[in-house]
Each structure stands twice: as structure tokens, then as C-alpha cells.
Amino acid sequence: MLLVGLVSCGRPAKERTTEPSPARLVCDAPSQAFGRLEQGATLRRAFRVQNAGDLPLRVLGVENSYACSGRARDELLPGRGATEIEVSCDTESRTGAIRDTLRVRSSANVGGDLTLEIKGEIAPRLGFDTPLVVFATRFGESETRVVQLTGSLAASASLKLESVEESGLVAVPVAVANGERLEITFRARAVGSRAGSLRILTGLPRPTELTLPFALNVEGNLRVEPTNPYFDLNRPAPIEQTLRVESAREDFKLRAATVLEGPFEARLERLQPRVYSVLVRFVPARAAPGVRGISGRLSLESNDPAEPRKEVPLFALGHAEPAASVAR
């Protein structure tokens, strides 16, 4: 038997070709933290960016942030090519935490623009060791807080109080080994919560002054429950609330409970020494027709030196029954 081998003599098949991937700008570490720097220090960072595609792309520019600016070392990137975005930030005009973003624009049609982030904290050359001084005390009592100067200029400063927005607050500069500190004393003369700031001259050409915010919370002797009485006008009459008024003073006397505003009436009763009840009732006949939300004010007059006249807000909501239908 004769075996004949057959061999194909045709042309080889064409090699398959793949399309080049589109240009795309990427960054493996788009966020950098620089930690803590003193005001005025040089802050520069470099972000390595790469063209993740096969086709070339052009870096069209960097949109800067408030304090940071950037530029690309190379504008034209070949496929798989890389460059650096050099970023510099102003630390002279800013203090505290910063978190800035910069937008890198490119000719790439895939992935859009690239966002870079730089974050950290800038410590002032001269400042205080606390951003806010808080006092929480009782009426008539005093508290003192000590605030220390910080920064490279602390030893050169000579502090002087320029102004204060609170009559019960006194700030006195005191010399110490490494500069000066402030001893701030607050005497509580009025009940309630307030806030403001101290303006302090430094004796330096720059900064010429510092601002130190403060918050005050003064607790009185009176306690009223509930603090914000609410009246549901959709409930059947009589619509009323009983307030409990109590004082820390042994000689406390609640002399009057008077409605200053709104369709309400009040009746005062002594329960025991230092404790009173005030019955507050909504009066439909005194309310304007068609009104759903009604506000009022109740005045409590006593012998308390901290709050001789304390106002309590009143609020009613809903549809009040007509005066004629209210049970007598």
C-alpha cells in the first residue's frame, strides 16, 4: 500500500492585532499627609502620575486650590510614561488643619480628570495652647484658667489685653521662664450661656494681635420642668401643663407667675419649701382663629438674686376647639 502525505502549501493566516488601549492618567498615591509644620515653613510635595494607556496624552494644566499650586514636570506623556506633579503650599497666611485638593486636567478621554489631595496642620509662630477657653460655673462664683503662649515667637512677645466682650472676664499677662502666659478669671454675674473673644496685643510687628475665643455657661439656682412647655391643641379641653419650679436657695419664694404673651393663663401654688407648681392653661377664646402654631411667654418673679424674673417659652400646636365648645 502506498501512503501519500499531504502538506498544505497555502499562505499562513494573518497575525491578529490588538487595538492600543486609550490614554488614562492615574496616580497610585493621590493623597499625601505632611503632618505638622510651623507657619512660614516651606511645603513641597511631588505626586508621581502615569499614563496607564498605550496612546499618548497631554497634561493640560493643574487647577490650584486656595493655598496650594502645582505644575507637571512633563506635559506630554507617551504610552505607559510617567511624570511628577510638583505641589507647593503657602504656610504663611494659614494656620490650623488644611485639606486642599488640586485637579489635574489632561487630554485623556477615559477616567476624566485626576484629583490630588494634600493635608496636614500648620502651627502658628505665635498662638495659645488652646483654641477655646471654656468656663462652666454657678452664679456668683469665680473660676480661673491659665493659657500658655506657644510657637517660636513666644519668648519675644509682650502681651497686653486690648479688649474683652464680657464684663465679668479679666485677663492678666504673667511672665514665665519661656515667655508669658494669660491668667483669665471669670466671675459669673448673669445666668445663661454666652460666647465671645479676647483681643490681645503681642508687642511684635507680626502678628500684632491674637484672638482667643471663650465660652461661658453660668448655672443659676432655679430649675423649671418642663423647660419648654408644649400644648397639643388636638387634645380635649382643658389643655394645660403643670410646671415644677424649684430653687437651691433655702429662702426661695416664688412671688408671681404672669403670662406676658399668648392665649394662656397661669395659677401659682406652693407645694413645699423651695418648691412651687405653676398650672398653665391654654385659653381658646384668646387665640386668633385659624392659627395652628401659637407662641407665648411666662414670667416667673421671685426673690432669687440670679434670676429675679425668669422667662419660660410656651408653644401650642394644632387646631383649637371653638370657645363655645369648651367645657366650663
Buried (B, 14 or more C-beta within 10 A) or exposed (E): EEEEEEEEEEEEEEEEEEEEEBBBBBBEEBEBEBEEBEBBBEBEBEBEBBBBBBBBBBBBBBBBBEBBBBBBEEBEBEBEBBBBBBBBBBBEEBBEEBEBBBBBBBBBEEBEEBEBBBBBBBBBBBBBEBEEBEBEBBBEEEBEBEBBBBBEBBEBBEBEBBEBEBEBBBBEBEEEEEBBBBEBBBBBEBBEEBEBBBBBBBBBEEBEBBEBBBEBBBBBBBEBEEEEBEBEBEEEBEBBBBBEBBBBBEEBBBEEBBBEBBBBBBEBEEEEEBBBBBBBBBBBEBBEEEEEEBEBBBBBBBEBEBBEEBEBBBEBEBEBBEEEEBEE
